[in-house]
C-alpha cells in the first residue's frame, strides 16, 4: 500500500491558501578597535544578526561574529589572525519538510586562524574549525588545516 502525503501538508501545515508577504531583517556591524595613528597593527570586531519568517526563507535567524586583525606579535607586524563563529537557525518549515528523509537541525561553528607572513608576498595560514553540522545525525567535526598563499 502506497501512502502519499502532499508536500503542501508540510509546507503549509494543512492550509492550502497562498502565503502573502514575507520578511527578512538583518543588522550588520563592524568597528575598528585600534587606530593606525597609535602604532602598528589593527584589530576589528564584526557581527551580523538576521531574522526572517522562515517561509520561504530557508534560514529563520542567524548570527555571525568575530574578531580579526593584523598585529605586532613577537616582532611580526605583517601577520594576521582571526576568531569567528556562526549560528544558523534553519526554518522550522524546512526541518518539517526534510524530517521524513533526514534529521535537519540548526548549525553552529567556530573558527580560529593565523596567517604567518613568510615573505613579503607569501603567507602560511593555519586554521582550526569546530562545527556542529545541520545534519542532526552527524557528529561534531573538528578540522585542522594549513595553506600556503603567494601574492603575484
N, C-alpha and C positions, 0 to 999 in steps of 0.2 A: 504494500500500500504506500503510495507516494503522498506526502503531505507538503503542500506548498503554502508558505507564509509570505504574503506580498511584502515587497521592500518598503512600501509606504507605511506598513504597520510599524516598522522600526523607526522610520524617519519621523512620522507624524503621530505616533502613538495612537493610531486609530482614527485620527482626524484627517480626512482627505481634502480639506479645503486648502487652497494655495496659501502659502505664508506671505504676508505683506510686511515689508520693511525688515531691516537688519541693522545692526550697529557693530562698530569696532572702534574703540577709543584707545589711543596709545600716547604715552608720555615718555619723552627721551631727555636725558640729562647728561651733560658732560662738563667737567670742571677741572681746570689745571690747578694742582695743589702747590706747585712751585713756580717760581719765576726765573727766567734765564738771567735777569739782571742781578740776581742774588747768588750767582755761582753756576757751576756746570750742572748738567743733568736736568731731568724733568720728571714729573710724576703727575698722573692724571687719573681721575675717577670717572666712570661712566655707568649709566644704568638706563634700562628701558623696561617699562611696565605696560602691559596691554590687557584689555578686557573686551570680550565680544559676546554675542548671544549664543554662539556655538552652533548656529544653524542659519546659513550654510557654511559658516566659518568652521574649519577643522579644529582650530585652537580656540578654546574658550577664554583662557587667560594665560599670561606668560610673564616671566621676569628674567631679565638678563643683566648681569652686572659684573664689574671688575675694576681692577687697578692695574695700570701699566705705566712704564716709564723707561727712561734712559738715565742711568745714574752713574755716579763716580764710585763704583765698588772696587776696592782693592787697586786703585790707580788705573781703572779700566773705563774711561769716560764714554766709550762708544758701545759698550754692552747694553742690551735692552732686556726687559723682563715683563712678565705679566701674570696676573692671577685673575681667574674669572669663574663664573658659574651661571647656570641657567635652570629654569624650571618651566616646563610646558604642561599646562593643564588641558589635555585634549578634550574635545567636545563630548559631552555625555551621549549625544546622538551618535557620534562616530563610534563610541565604545559599545553602544547597544547594537549597532549595525554589524560590527565585527565580532560580537560575542559568540555567535554560533560557530565561527571559524577559528578565532584566536582570541586569547585574553589580551586586551589592549588597555594599558594604564597610562598614567602621566609619566613624563620623563624628567629626570634630574641629573645634572652633571657638574663637574668641577674640573678646572684645568690650571696648570702652572707651567710656565715655560721660561727659559733663559737663553738668550742669544749671545753667545760669546764671540766677539769680533776677533777673527784670526788674522786677517789682513785688512787693509783699508777698504777693500771691496768684497770681502768674504766673511761669512759668519757660520758658526756651528751652533745649531739650536737644539736644545734638549727640552723634551716635553713630557709631561705626565698628565694623564686624564683618568678620572673616575666617573663612571656613568651608571645610572640606574635606568635601563632602557625601557621604552614604552611597551615593548612586548613583555607582558607581565610574567610569563613563564620563564623568561631568560634571566640568568643570574647577573648580578652587577659585574661590570667589566673594569679592569684596571689596565691601562695601556701606558707603555713607555716608548718613547721614540726619539730619534735624532735625525737631523738633516743638515746637509752642507749646502749653503746658498752662496752663489757667486753673482755679483752685480757687474754687468758689462756696460 
